Amino acid sequence: MTRITDSNDKSSSTTIKFLYSYGGKIQPRKIDGKLRYVGGHTRVLAVDRFVTYAELIVKFWEACGFSVKLKCKLPTEDLDVLVSITGDEDLAAVLEEYDRVSPDVKIRAVLFPIDSLKTISPVSSAASLFDFPVATPLRGPVVANYNAITQQRPFSAFKFHGFPVANPPFAGR
């Protein structure tokens, strides 16, 4: 199957490419101080132009093996200005900026591991899953009625809209 596209319309291309890096650091180059990505991995990901943010994050997760935050470099900026992509609107804005400035250039992206994964600590013991803090006793009319119900006082102690009730709610439960 051959796709026919208008060569004058650069945004009609059905594929976009991300030049993405992960596992390294952004550091200044010794010679001129310009920021560069050092270490880690740098790869190219080609996706459909109309990919959603969620689909793109899944593709990056499959490629990297961990959940990531996506940040993109704008075509007119250096690596010191990275735009966080958190949804479809952000992704569309970056694509529009690349189409406007340099439509044939790969979108430069840097992937960062999600911080919350680093702060999760393992459970010390299975018993700790069931240790709940002791609550202070509740007070007030609702608690007094609940206490009366759970202690199963005679039915004359219970009233429903002013009428005695033979089987109070919650009794025997």
FENWO-V778377 format. One record per helix or strand of 2 or more residues. SS is the DSSP state (H for helix, E for strand). FROM is the first residue (numbers start at 1). LEN is the number of residues. If there is no record, write none. Layout:
ss:from:len
SS:FROM:LEN
SS:FROM:LEN
This chain:
ss:from:len
H:10:3
E:15:8
E:25:4
E:35:4
E:41:8
H:53:12
E:68:6
E:82:4
H:88:15
E:107:7
H:116:4
H:126:5
H:141:10
H:155:3
E:159:2
E:163:2
